[in-house]
Amino acid sequence: MNKITAVLKNIISVDNLNLLEFEKNGQLIKVLILQMNLDLKVGDEVYLGIKPTKLFLSKNKCNFENVLEVEIKNFEKGEILTNVLCDFYGEKLEIIMLKDYIDFEKKAYLFFKASDISILGKVNES
């Protein structure tokens, strides 16, 4: 599981649907959850988690739910899959994707759905 630390900037709630907007180094991360199982308020720093298989990389930026610019550190191509290691402002991320879509070298854009990321907990919570 990949972990990213980010600060909560905004909460939009409609019935039991919640869109939380987090920020890390000027980049926005949107998280869509049904139940607010944590007591969160704007300004809280949290750990966000996402599985390596829920991420996609491309050299081209496009309009999508979450788009983060990352630096490629290493990749290992297999016969079908490629394991890519990235850096996102000091956070190490692992992406597992089909090898046919590796079209980048040093920088790439990371894409993922708002519903594929989860809130693991608050930073500095005892």
C-alpha positions in Angstrom: 0.0 0.0 0.0 1.4 3.4 -1.0 1.1 6.2 1.6 1.0 9.9 1.0 0.8 12.6 3.6 -1.4 15.5 2.7 -3.4 18.4 4.4 -7.2 18.6 4.2 -8.2 21.8 2.4 -11.9 21.4 1.9 -14.9 19.1 2.6 -18.0 18.9 0.5 -20.8 16.7 1.9 -24.1 15.8 0.4 -26.2 13.3 2.3 -23.7 10.4 3.0 -21.4 11.3 0.1 -18.2 13.2 1.0 -15.6 14.7 -1.3 -12.5 15.7 0.6 -9.8 17.8 -1.1 -6.2 17.4 0.1 -3.1 19.3 -0.8 0.6 18.4 -1.0 3.1 20.8 -2.4 0.4 22.7 -4.4 -1.0 19.5 -5.9 -4.6 18.7 -5.2 -5.7 15.1 -4.2 -9.5 14.4 -4.2 -10.9 11.6 -2.1 -14.5 10.4 -2.4 -15.9 8.5 0.7 -19.3 7.4 1.8 -19.0 7.6 5.6 -16.9 10.0 7.6 -15.4 7.5 10.0 -12.7 10.0 11.2 -13.2 13.3 12.9 -11.5 15.5 10.3 -11.4 19.2 10.0 -9.7 21.6 7.5 -6.0 21.8 8.3 -5.6 18.2 9.5 -2.7 16.3 8.1 -3.5 12.7 7.2 -2.1 9.6 5.6 -3.7 8.6 2.3 -3.4 5.1 1.0 -3.7 3.6 -2.5 -2.8 0.2 -3.9 -0.1 0.1 -6.6 -2.6 -1.6 -9.1 -5.0 1.4 -8.8 -2.5 3.8 -10.3 -1.6 4.7 -13.9 1.3 6.7 -15.4 1.7 8.6 -18.6 4.0 11.2 -20.1 0.9 13.1 -21.2 -1.2 15.1 -18.8 -5.0 15.0 -19.2 -8.2 15.9 -17.4 -8.9 13.3 -14.8 -10.1 13.0 -11.1 -6.5 13.0 -9.7 -3.4 14.0 -11.7 -0.1 14.3 -9.9 3.3 15.0 -11.4 5.9 12.5 -10.2 9.6 11.8 -10.8 10.5 8.3 -12.1 13.2 6.6 -10.0 13.3 3.1 -11.4 11.2 0.6 -13.4 11.5 -3.1 -13.9 9.7 -4.5 -17.0 8.4 -8.0 -17.0 6.8 -9.9 -19.8 3.3 -8.5 -19.0 3.6 -6.0 -16.1 6.0 -3.3 -15.2 6.8 -2.2 -11.6 7.6 1.5 -11.5 9.0 3.3 -8.5 8.3 7.1 -8.3 9.0 10.0 -6.0 6.2 12.4 -5.1 7.8 15.2 -2.9 9.7 12.7 -0.8 6.9 10.0 -0.8 8.0 6.8 -2.5 5.2 5.3 -4.6 5.0 2.0 -6.4 2.9 1.5 -9.5 2.1 -1.8 -11.2 0.8 -1.5 -14.7 0.9 -3.2 -18.1 4.3 -2.9 -19.8 2.7 -1.8 -23.1 1.9 1.6 -21.6 5.3 2.6 -20.4 5.9 5.8 -22.5 7.9 7.9 -20.0 11.5 8.3 -18.7 12.2 10.7 -15.9 8.9 12.5 -15.2 5.3 11.4 -15.6 1.8 12.1 -14.6 0.1 9.8 -12.1 -3.6 9.2 -12.5 -6.1 7.6 -10.1 -9.8 7.8 -9.2 -11.0 9.7 -6.2 -12.8 6.5 -5.0 -9.6 4.4 -5.2 -7.8 6.3 -2.4 -8.5 5.9 1.3 -7.8 7.8 4.5 -5.6 5.7 6.7 -5.5 8.1 9.7 -4.3 11.4 11.0 -0.6 12.2 11.2 0.5 12.8 14.9 -2.6 11.1 16.3 -1.9 9.2 19.5 
